[in-house]
Amino acid sequence: MPTGVHLRDPRDQLFAAAEQVLRQGGPDALTSRAVTTQAGCAKGVLHRHFESFDAFLAEFVLDRIGLMQAQGAVLRDSAGTGTVVDNLSDALIKLFDPVAVSIVALVTFHNQVRVRLREARPVGGVPVLTEMGIILSDYLTAEQDLGRIAAGAEVDRLAPTLVGAAHLLFAGLDGLPLWPEDVRSVVASVLDGAVTAP
């Protein structure tokens, strides 16, 4: 293993390597050795930039949450265009990519990572899933303000229900492809009666 590889942006390179490990082997394959091997650097490089592997994992998840928030801004900006069901279906497919599904499992079973995430973002619930709920709630609120979601619809209940239903759908794939229509059907079912415009 080369030890003199110069990393132009070590954090980003290590995060990209972690993402690749998750895509190839899932959360069980994500070790410090797997990450540094994928990044093509010595194991000590990771520990030079992060106090521990748990700290690295927490920072990696926070980085992914930042990417999710950017997707959330795009979703929120789509309010009033297309259909609510299609907008949410497209967003859930992007939010629940294989890396995000693996990250949910990762934070569920790594107590120290979860503790670090809650210190950084004290929003309660399961990190990542809670963030997704906030993203969907913001979008649904924007649509409610535009009259496309019923005024009496409980957005703060609909959003986590959508996240939970989608997570069950995506987590059960085991690498198999998912038909977008399956996601659309789940979204339409959860929003039944709440959507006021086609």
C-alpha positions, 0 to 999 in steps of 0.5 A: 500500500503506497504511503506517499500518495498526495491527497489534494483534498483528503476529507473529500477523497476519504468521503468519496472512498467511504461512499464507494465502499458502501455502494460495493459492500454495504455498511458491514464493509465500511472499515477504516482499512477499506476506506483508506484502501479505496482512497489509495492512501495509508491508514494513518492519513485518516487518523491524521484528519479525524480523531477516530473512525467514529469521528470520521463516520459522523463527519461523513454522514454530516457531509451526506446530510448536506447533500440531502439538504441541497436536494431538499432545496431543489424539491422545495423550489419545485412547489407549484410545478408538476404534481405533488405525487410526482415531485415527492416520488422523484425526490424520494428516489434521489434521497434513498439512493443505495448509499443513503440506505446503507447510512441509515443502517450504519447510524442505527447500529453504531451508537457512538456515531449516533451520539456524535450526530445528535451533538452536531444536529440535535433534531431527535429521531434517527439521523438521516431519516429525521433529516429526510422528514424535515425536507419533505415537511418543508416541501409539503408546507410550501405546497400547502401554502399554495393550496395544493395540499389541503389546509387541514392536512397534518404535514408533520405526520405525512412527512415521516409517514412518507419517509418510513414507507419509502425506507421500508420499500428501499431497504428491502431491495437487496440490490434489485431495481425498483420501479419508479411506479412502485414509489409513486404508488406508495406516495399516492397512497400516503397522500390520499385525500391530502392532495387538492390539485392533480 
